[in-house]
Amino acid sequence: MAIRPIVKMGDPLLLRVADPIEPEEFGSAALMDLIADLKDTMVAMNGAGIAAPQIGVSKQITIFGGFKSARYPDAEAVPFTILCNPVLTPMSDEMADDWEGCLSVPGMRGVVPRYTQLRYEGFDEHGQPIDRAVSGFHARVAQHECDHLFGMLYPMRIKDMRTFGFIDALGLGNLPDE
């Protein structure tokens, strides 16, 4: 459909809780068009995932996975997922720190603690239930993308601001934005 502009950190839209997908919206042409725009934008930006607020739409829908990300060459593949109205439940208290970036925070990276195992529930684009237990990179991506639906950006989760900065200044090479 269309590659949409990315909403950047500082825009108030990224700090609000997005509106849930209503039952009558599942399977609609408008939702399918939004998903197509999300996918086109994610692929064009070489992202690991993207959420509707990042393209200016306050709706609880995110997509992630589906291809090996050049930004995370050592990470396991994550299946392509369309997730609406998500609920995330940690499956243990174990957390791990790792580098993250974001299309809405271009040129920067930070070390973010995330649960290593979690369950996510929600719905696909047709309103069919999704219930998955995931770990590792899949769990990290799901948490990062779902944060966007609840007004949270990854820098808000960083515990040590010495691990947050511009990619080149941090010595992380010439990585593209998330």
Buried (B, 14 or more C-beta within 10 A) or exposed (E): EEBBEBBEBEEEBBBEEBBBBEEEBBEEEEBEEBBEBBBBBBEEBBBBBBBBBBBEBEBBBBBBBBEBBEBBEEBEEBEEBBBBBBEBEBBEEEEEBBBBBBBBBBEBBBBBEBBBBBBBBBBBBEBEEBEBEBBBBBBBBBBBBBBBBBBBBBBEBBEEEEBBBEBEEBEEEEBBBB
